[in-house]
C-alpha cells in the first residue's frame, strides 16, 4: 500500500480514480467498514480553523484529492498525487458498480424535493440498482442516532451523504460505524447536480481546475465572498509551505 502524502498537515492517499473505486468495492465484498474523505482547497483552508472537521477527515480510512488545485499544490510541494478523484465522479462510478454487483445503497442529504428528483434520475440511469432508502439532510444533532439506526435497519452497504462540510464529516466520524454500512462517502452537492438543480462545469473547465469559477458564475451572490476568501487563503498557504520546504542556500565561506 502506497504511503499517504502529507499536505498542510493532512494525510492524502495517492490513488487514481480506478484504485479508489476498487478499494471501496473491496471493502464491501469483505464486509469491512471504509469511510471515504475528500479534500479540496476550501476544505483544507477550513480545516486549519475547525478542529472538529480536521479530526473527522483525519479519521477517515481513505482521503483523496477532490480538487484540482490540491493536485497542483501537491506537485509543487513535492508530495505528488496521481490525479484528482472528484467526489461526484467517484459517486457515479460506485453507483454503476453497485448496480452491477447487486450492492444496496442509501442516500442521505439535500432537500426532500432534490432527493425525489435525484431518486428519479438514479432509477432512470441505474434501473437495476438496489436503493435501500433515502432521507433528506435537514435534521438536528439529537436526531442523528435515530437516523444512523434507520440506515442500519435498511440493510444498505454503501451510504452517500449529500450534505455540506463539516456536517457530513462530523456525522461520518460520530455515526459512520453505527450505520452498519461498509462504505460511507460524503458527496457534497452531487445530489443537486444529479437532480438537475445545478449544472456541473464542462469537462474543459474541469481540466483547467475552474469548476469553482463555473459554480461562481451560476450563484455569484451566494458564493463570491466565500470563493475569493478561500482561494486567496489557499494560495497563501501554498506559498508559505513552499518557502518552508525550500532549503536555504548555503552561505559561502570566506577566507580573509
C-alpha positions, 0 to 999 in steps of 0.5 A, spaced: 500 500 500 502 506 497 504 511 503 499 517 504 502 524 502 502 529 507 499 536 505 498 542 510 498 537 515 493 532 512 494 525 510 492 524 502 492 517 499 495 517 492 490 513 488 487 514 481 480 514 480 480 506 478 484 504 485 479 508 489 473 505 486 476 498 487 478 499 494 471 501 496 468 495 492 473 491 496 471 493 502 464 491 501 465 484 498 469 483 505 464 486 509 469 491 512 467 498 514 471 504 509 469 511 510 471 515 504 474 523 505 475 528 500 479 534 500 479 540 496 482 547 497 476 550 501 476 544 505 483 544 507 483 552 508 477 550 513 480 545 516 486 549 519 480 553 523 475 547 525 478 542 529 472 538 529 472 537 521 480 536 521 479 530 526 473 527 522 477 527 515 483 525 519 479 519 521 477 517 515 480 510 512 481 513 505 482 521 503 483 523 496 484 529 492 477 532 490 480 538 487 484 540 482 488 545 485 490 540 491 493 536 485 497 542 483 499 544 490 501 537 491 506 537 485 509 543 487 510 541 494 513 535 492 508 530 495 505 528 488 498 525 487 496 521 481 490 525 479 484 528 482 478 523 484 472 528 484 467 526 489 461 526 484 465 522 479 467 517 484 459 517 486 457 515 479 462 510 478 460 506 485 453 507 483 454 503 476 458 498 480 453 497 485 448 496 480 452 491 477 454 487 483 447 487 486 450 492 492 444 496 496 445 503 497 442 509 501 442 516 500 442 521 505 442 529 504 439 535 500 432 537 500 426 532 500 424 535 493 432 534 490 432 527 493 425 525 489 428 528 483 435 525 484 431 518 486 428 519 479 434 520 475 438 514 479 432 509 477 432 512 470 440 511 469 441 505 474 434 501 473 437 495 476 440 498 482 438 496 489 436 503 493 435 501 500 432 508 502 433 515 502 432 521 507 433 528 506 439 532 510 435 537 514 435 534 521 438 536 528 444 533 532 439 529 537 436 526 531 442 523 528 442 516 532 435 515 530 437 516 523 444 512 523 439 506 526 434 507 520 440 506 515 442 500 519 435 497 519 435 498 511 440 493 510 444 498 505 452 497 504 454 503 501 451 510 504 452 517 500 451 523 504 449 529 500 450 534 505 455 540 506 462 540 510 463 539 516 456 536 517 457 530 513 464 529 516 462 530 523 456 525 522 461 520 518 466 520 524 460 520 530 455 515 526 459 512 520 460 505 524 453 505 527 450 505 520 452 498 519 454 500 512 461 498 509 462 504 505 460 511 507 462 517 502 460 524 503 458 527 496 457 534 497 452 537 492 452 531 487 445 530 489 443 537 486 447 536 480 444 529 479 437 532 480 438 537 475 438 543 480 445 545 478 449 544 472 456 541 473 462 545 469 464 542 462 469 537 462 474 543 459 473 547 465 474 541 469 481 540 466 483 547 467 481 546 475 475 552 474 469 548 476 469 553 482 469 559 477 463 555 473 459 554 480 461 562 481 458 564 475 451 560 476 450 563 484 455 569 484 451 572 490 451 566 494 458 564 493 463 570 491 465 572 498 466 565 500 470 563 493 475 569 493 476 568 501 478 561 500 482 561 494 486 567 496 487 563 503 489 557 499 494 560 495 497 563 501 498 557 504 501 554 498 506 559 498 508 559 505 509 551 505 513 552 499 518 557 502 518 552 508 520 546 504 525 550 500 532 549 503 536 555 504 542 556 500 548 555 503 552 561 505 559 561 502 565 561 506 570 566 506 577 566 507 580 573 509 
